[in-house]
């Protein structure tokens, strides 16, 4: 239990969990949505996977991540608390707004690979 709370004790890991409550994303999408470097995102994703919070699979050149159903079920009370807190705090609201613009514009890994800066500009507003 202590290990789980240590993993959850980092804002960037909580931001990743928050975005992943919206669905499945590859590393490049998470980088752009959260404004973090690839190495930073990868390091946090590794910790979250080791804790059993996330799972991932490789598709072509991309690795996609999602929340593990087992985590949500096993820690339902904790997970519902996190969801409620995500709604209250500004950093998570800003991440949600970038996510919503990303989805509205039908962006994807392909667009990020082709023109990363343009995608960032489109979702930053």
PyMOL commands that set and color helices and strands:
alter all, ss='L'
color gray80, all
select helices_A, chain A and resi 2-8+11-20+27-34+38-50+69-74+76-88+90-104+109-124
alter helices_A, ss='H'
color red, helices_A
select strands_A, chain A and resi 25-26+54-59+62-67
alter strands_A, ss='S'
color yellow, strands_A
deselect
rebuild
show_as cartoon
